[in-house]
């Protein structure tokens, strides 16, 4: 598992998240888990088209923020 931080700019606000990437993704766990203040807010799995799809959204993040996070994570796919 690798951990790194990302920053997302949404409007005038800049948000910071911690990402856990499971390098040996086996399908039982989401490949990327995104945390805010140590709580899981969204997770992603790669889809067949080399994009990311939402695996879980326990933080009930709005679609715009989810897309911004996914865009930031796509280079890691």
N, C-alpha and C positions, 0 to 999 in steps of 0.2 A: 504494500500500500504506500502510495506517495501522497504527501500533503503539500498544498500550496495555497496562497491567498490570491484572490482576484478582486479588482475594484470595478464597479459598474457605475457609470454616470447616467442618472435618470433625471432629466430636467436639470435643475440646479443642485440636486442632491447627489452626493457620491456615497455609494454603499460598499462596504467591504464584506467579503464572504471567505470562509475557509472551504477548500475543496479537498475531498479525499478521493483519490483515483485508485481503483483496484486494477492493477496492471495485469493480473492473471484472472481476468473476468471469466466466470464460468457459467453465467446465465442465471445463477441462483440469487445473486446480489446485483444491484445496479452498479454499473461501471463507475459512475460519478455520483458522489453524494455531496451536497452543498449545505453548509451550515452557517447560521447567523447567530452569534452569541451562544455558541456550543449547542444549538438546537438544529436538527435537520429541517430544512425548509423546502428543498426540492432535490430530486435525483433524476439521473438521465441514463439511458442506454443508447448505444449506437444503433441506428437502423440500417437496413440493407443498402441504402443509398448514401452511406457515409455521412449522414447527418445525425443529429441527436433527437431522440424522442423522450418525452417525460415518462419517467417510471413511476414516480410518486410526487405529490405536491402537498405534503402535510402542513406547510406554512401558508397554504392558500394564497400563493403569490399571484398577482395579476399576470395576464398573458404577456403584456409588454415586457415586464421584468423577467419572466421566464425566458422569453426570446433573447433578451439582452445577455442573460447568463449563458444560454446555449451558444450564442455567437462567440462569446469569449472562450468557451470550452472546446469549440470545434477543432482548433489546431491540435488538440491533444488526442483526437480520435484515432 
